[in-house]
Amino acid sequence: MFKNQKGITLVALVITIVVLIILATVSINFAIGGNLFGRAQQGSELYSNASKEESDHLTNIDNLLQQLSENALN
């Protein structure tokens, strides 16, 4: 009577849940213990510093161009 029924067995369901728990544990450990958040924060700081340096360089170039144009007018 039960041989014609199709479906998932309880053993397959338990194994699937255990595998998902292991994968979740590994991924959480990688995110926290693998210093993923620390690397993201470091990247953010590097970007901020590079942006500030670029802004400083552009300001210096603008000042130099203003001086050159004033000298050309005189």
N, C-alpha and C positions, 0 to 999 in steps of 0.2 A: 504494500500500500504506500509506504513512504519512499520507495525507490524511484518513483516517477516524479517526485517533487524536485524542482530545481531551486537553487538558492545558495546563499553563502553559509558556510558552516561556522559554528561557534569558534572552532580552533583558528580558522582563517581570520575571523574578526579580531580575536585576541592578538594574533601575531601582527596584524596590521596596526593595531593600536600601540603595541609595544614598539614597533619600528618607528611610528610617528613620534612617540615620546622620546626615543633615542635621538632622532633627528632634531627635534625641538631643543633638547638639552645641549646637543653639540653646537647648534647655531647660536643659542643664547650664550654659551660659553665663549664662542668665537667673538661675538659682538662685545661682550664685556671683558673677558679675560684676554682676548686677542688684541686688545687695545684699539679696537675699531673707532671708538668714540674719541680716544686721545689723538689718533691720527687725523680725524676729521677736525678737531679743534686746532691742531697744529697747522693743517692746511688753511683753515680760516685765518689764522694769525699770519701765515706767510702771504696770503692774498692781501690782507690789510696792509702789511708792510710794503709790499710791492706797489700797491695802489698809492700809498703815501709817497714813496720814492718817485714814482712817475709824475705825480702832481708837482713835487718839488722841482723835477727836471723841466717840466713844462713851464713853471713859473720862472725859472732861471732863463729859459730860452725867450720867453716873452719879454723879460726885463732887458735882455741883451738886444733884442730886436728894437725895443723902444729907444735904447741908447744909440744904436746905430742910425735909426731914423732921425733922431734929434741932431746927431752929429752931421748927417747928410744935409739937413735943412740949414745948418749954421754955416 
